Amino acid sequence: MSTGEIVGAAREMMTLVLLLSTPFLFAAVAASLAIGIFQAATRMNDLTLSFVPRFFAVLLVLFLVASWAGARLTAYIERAAMSPIVLHE
């Protein structure tokens, strides 16, 4: 396996990780922004008020995106398993 193939495989793996984690991170950031605006408007500073909605937003995204993410991950694993790997002693 050449250096270019290794770099390409690593790039594909990192791209997939970034693609799969983006919906969850976006949900957490959006929920944090909404809760932050709500806390600033009402002057309520409670830690559970910032944690619980973020947790449920990520769970909702997990429920909605799980089949898509599973299909992408399965396709990647199948491609990785079919690629020729040459081991040198």
N, C-alpha and C positions, 0 to 999 in steps of 0.2 A: 504494500500500500504506500503510495507516494505521499509526500508532504502536502501537495495540493488536494488530494482526496481527503486527507485527515482534516485539513482546514475547512474544506467544503462541508464535511460531515459535522464538524463542530459548529459551523455557521448555521447550518440547517437546524441543528438541535437547539441552539440559542434562540433562533428565530421562532421556532415552535414554542419554546417556553415563554417567550415574550408575548406571542399571540394568544396562548392559552391563559396567561395570567392577566391580560389587559382587561377583560370584562369585570373581573373581581376587584381589581384595583380601581377601575373607574367607578364602580358602585360604591366602594368605600369612600372615595374622594367626594363623590356627589352627595352622599349621605352626610359626610362630615361638614361639607359646605352648607348644606341646608340646616343642619343642627346648629352650626356656628352662627349662622344668620339669625336663627330663632333665639338662641341664647343671648346674642347681642341685643336683639330687639326687646326681649323680656327681662334681661339682666338676671337670668337663672344660670347659675354655674353648678351643675351637678354632674359628676363623672358618669353615673349610670345613664343620664340623659344623652350623653354623647356616645356611649358604648353600645347600648341596646339597639338603637335604630341602625347603626352601622353593621352590627352583627346580623340583623334580620335582612338588611339590604343585600349583604353578601350571600346569605342563605337563599334569598329569592333568586339572585343571579345564578347561583349554583343549580337550583331547580330548573331554571329556564335554559341554561347553557350546557348542562351536563351531557346531553346526547350529542351535541355538536362537538364538544371538547373530546368526548370519548371516541367519536368517529375520526377526528383529526389525529388523536394519539394512536389509535389502532392502525390507521394508514401509515403513520410514521414508523411504527414498530414493524409492520409488514415490509416496508421498504428497506428498513435497516437489516431485517433478518434475511432478506433476499440478496443483499449486496455481497459481493465476494470479499471475503476477508482472507488475506494471505498472512500466515504466521511464519516468521523466520526464526530459526533457532540460533 
